[in-house]
Amino acid sequence: MIPKVSLLIAVYNAQNYIEKCLVSIFNNSLIRDCEVIIVNDGSTDNTMNIINNIIKDYSSLKIQIINHPVNKGISQTRNTALQNATGEYIIFLDSDDWVESNYLSELYNFAKQNDYDIVGCDLIHEYPEYSRNESQPLLNDKIECINDMLSCKTNGWLWIKLIKHKLILDNQLSFIDKINIMEDLIFSAKVFYYSTKIGYLQLPLYHYSHNQGSTMNKVLTIDKANQIVLVEKELRDFFNEYNIPINPSSFEYFKIHVKFKFFFKSNKEVFSKYINIWPEAYNQLHNYKTSKFRKLIISLLQKNKFIGKLLLINYRFVKNIRNKMNKNNKYTGELV
């Protein structure tokens, strides 16, 4: 019997989180009709021992474990999972997150009842001190969905999107091996472009954990920055190749979003290399959702690089001090 859903989980050194993630999945009401594919991307900690101990209690479930002998990165790991998936629908999960017990049943039943290619849901952000719900509405128009992802009205995250497997197979979709940051945005944009029917389930079913070890909470290195520039190129080339009528302001918003990472979450090498990239992105500075102080710094970098850099250096200095004072916290937040 074909599994209703293939749950694809990439794991790498996830010993602190993987048990909560897996138990939440295995306790889902629809899990006996699904398959779970766990790809271990060369973990060097106790992750695999924990996984092997957990699955002993769930021997009746369809669980497949695949081991990469060396770390290959998130994109190759997800491709390995995709290549082994046999389910009617596909969904990706992050190993440090967890889900509600009705996560699978709600998404799958809603998709089947309406023959949707993609069904999205809402999520709960989990911080050490508090939780907050976030809506992730999807429109019926696939181009508007892509525009909304580019302009950060919704996210390109894959773990809140149930996708018809046939859609992926028919269009030979996969992840780009050399890109391991924002890789899900490229995949999501392509999936939405090829879709014909999109559904949105207004239920918070996924718990997104904000921990210091996550990729987006780390300082942006030159390697990661170079990959993000490749993300922009891959998206641009895809839109141009298929004449996809993306709203220019949406793409500019994506670029100003990335530039803020280059300015405020990067090292000196990244800042120096990419300070002048995508000047058209400044068209969306007034719309970008951030503090007035950070916008002021960016404005000054445009008009007077010396003063702008001076303010940015001071900003980073204060932020580093605050982060050190809160080093025992998993999440320290942003300066205003």
N, C-alpha and C positions, 0 to 999 in steps of 0.2 A: 504493500500500500504506500502510495506517495505521501510523504509527510505534509501536513498542512502548512507548516512554517519551518524554515531552516534558520536557526539562531546562530549567528556567526560571531565568535568572540576571539579577538586577538589578545594574547596575554604576554607581558614581558615584565618580570620582576614585580609581580602584583601580590606578593605574600600578605600585605597588610589589608587588602581589599577583596581578594578573589572569593573568599568563603561567603561573604554577605551577598556578593553578586550572584554566585551560582545557586545558593539556597533560595534566593528570591525567584530565580528562574525555574528551578526544579519544583517549586511549590505553586507554580502557575496552574490554573484549572485546565488549560488546554495542552499541557506539556506532553502528555502521553501520545498525542497525535502529531507531535513535532519531532524534529531532530536538533541536537545541539552539537555544533562543530567548534571545538576549542583548538586554536593554533598557538602553540607555545613558540614564541620567537626567540629561542636561545636564552631563556631565563637562567640567571646565575644564582638566584636566591632559593628560598624554600617553596616557591610557587607550585611546582609540580608535585611535591610531596603532599601539599595541602589539597590540591585538586584530586589526586589519586585517593586520598583518604575520604574525601567528600563523596565521590561517585560510587564508593562501595555501598553507600546507603540508598543509592538510586539505580540499582542494577537493572531494573525493569525498563528504564528509559533508554532511548536511542541516543547514545553519546559517543562521539568520535573525537579522539585526541590525535593531533598531528604535531610533530616536533620538528622545528627548524634546528639543525645542528649549530648554526651560528645566527646571530641577530641580523635580520635583513631589513627591518623597518616596517612600519605599519602598512604601507601600500602593498608590498609583496606578501605580507602576512594575510591581509584581507583577500588578496587574489588567490592565495592557497585555499582559504576557506571557501571562496566562491566556486573554485574549480571542483570542490568536493560536495557542494550542496546539491540536494535532490528535491527540495521542498517546492510546493506550489507557490509560496511566497518566501521572501527573504527579508531578514532584518538583522542589522548589526548592533552589537552591544559593546560598551567599554567596560573593561574588567574592574574598574574602581567605582562603578555605579551599581544601582539596583532598581528593581521594577516592582510595580504593584501586582498583586496576585491575579488580577483580571487583565493585565497588560496584553497578553496574547489573545485571549478570547474576545475582548472588545475590538481590537484592531482587525483580527481575522474575520469575525462575523460581520462587521460593518463593511469590510472589503468585499466579501462574498455576496452579501445581500444586494449590493449595488454594482457589482462587477467593476470595482475601482482598480486602476493600475497602481495607484499610490494612495495610501491613507496616512495622514499625519495626526499627531496628538500633542497635547500640552505636556509640560514638565514641571518638576519641582527642583529648584536650586537648593542644594544642601551645603550650608556653611557650618563651621564648628559652633557658632553661637545662635544660629537661626536658620529657618527655611523660608523660601518664598516661591509662590507659583508664578509661572510665566506662560502666557498664551502664545501659541505658534500657529495662527490661522493660515490656512491655505486657500487660495482663491481657485475658482473653477478654470480660469484662464492660465495655461501653463507658462506663457511668456511673462504674465504678471507675477507668477510665482517666482520665476527666475529673477525678475526685477526686484522683488521684495527681499530675496536672499542677498542680492548684491548691495542693496541699500540698508541691510541689517534690520528690516522690519520683521523678518523671520530668519531663522538660521539654516545653514546647509547641513546641519548635523543629521547623520543617517539613522541614529538609534531612536529617533521619534518618527521614523518613516517605514511603514511596511510596504514592500515593493513586490509586484508580481514578477516571479522568476523569469517567465517567458519574455518579458520586456527586456530584461538584461541579456538573455541568451540571444534573442532575435537581432539585437543591435550590437552584439559582441562587446559589451561594456566591461571595462576593467579599470583598475587603478594604475596610475603612472608610477613605475617603480622608483624613479629618481625624486619623486615629490612625497614627502612625509609630513607635511604641515599644510593645513587647509585642503588636503587631498579630497576630503568629503564634499567640499563645495563644487569642485570640478565634476565629480561623479553625480552629485545631486542635479546640477545644471543639465547634464546630459540625460539623466533619467527623466526629468520633467519635460525636456524637449521632445522625447520620443513617446511620452505618455499621451493618452487620449481622454482619460477620465480620472479626476483627482477628488479625493474625499478628505474631509477634516472632521476629526472626532474631538469635541470640546471637553476632553477629560485629561487631568494631569496624571499620567500613568508611569512616568519615568523619573527617577531620582538622579539628578546630575550632581556628582560630588566635586566640590571645589577643594582640591588638595594641592599642596605646594609642589608635588612631583609632576603635576600635569604639564604638558608641553606649553600651553598658552600662559602658564604662570612663571615660566623661566625667562631669563634674560635672552633676548633674541641674538643669536650668534650670526656671523657672516654666512655660514652654511645655510641656516634656516632662512635668513633674509633672501639669499640667492634663490632658494626654493620658492619663496612667496612671489618673487618677481617672475619665476617660471609659471606659477599659478595664473598670474595676470595674463601672461602670453598665451597659455593654453586656452584660457577662456576667450580671449580676444580672437585667436585663430579659429576656435570652434564657432563663435558667433559669426565671423566673417565667412567661413566656409559654407555655412548653411543659410546665410543671409537672414539670420535671426534678428528681428527688429527690437533689440534691447534699447531701453531708454538711456541715452547718453548720460543723463544726470545720475542714474542708478549706478552705472559703471564708475563714474567719477566719485560717487560716494564710497564705493568699495575701495578705491585708490586712496582717498583721504583717510579711511579707516586703517589701511595698511601703513600709510605714512606716519600716523600717530604711533604705531608700534615701532617704526624705525626711529622715531624721535624719543619716545618715552620708555620703551622697553628693550632697548638695544644697547650694544657696546659702542665704543668710539669708532671702531672700524665700519660698522654698519651705518652709523650716522654720517660719517665722512663720505662714504661711497654713494649713499642714496638720498642725500639732502636735496638734490635738485631733480630727482626723478618725478615724472608725471606732474608737470606744473598745472595741467588742466584740473587736477584734483582740488585745487584751492577754490574752484567755483562752488564747491559744496561745503566749504568751511563753516559758513553761517548756519547750515542745516545740521552739522555734525553734533551728536549728542555727547557733550563733554563739558568740563568746567570752563567758565569764562577765562580763568587764569591760563589754562592750557591753550585755549584759542588765542589769547593774547601773545603767548610765546611763539606760536606758529605764525601769527601775523607779523610779528617783529622779525622772524627769520626770513620772511619774504622781503621786508623793507630795509632792515638793518641787521645783517647777519651777526655782527659783533655783539650788539645788545641782546639779540635773540639767543645767541649761544650762551651768553653770560647768564641770562635768566634760566635757561635750560640746565646749565651746570649746577646752579643753586638749587633748582627744583630737585634734580637727581640726588644732590648731596643730602638734602633734608629727607627725601624719601628713603634713602639708604639707611640713615640714622634711625628712622622710624621702624623700618623693617628689621633692623638688628635688635631694637628694643622689643619687638614682637616676634622674635625668632622662634619662640615655642608655640606660636599659633600657626594653624594650617593656612589661614587666610588673613591677610592684613588689609585688603581693600586698596582703594586709590586715594591719592591726595585730592583735595578739592581744588 
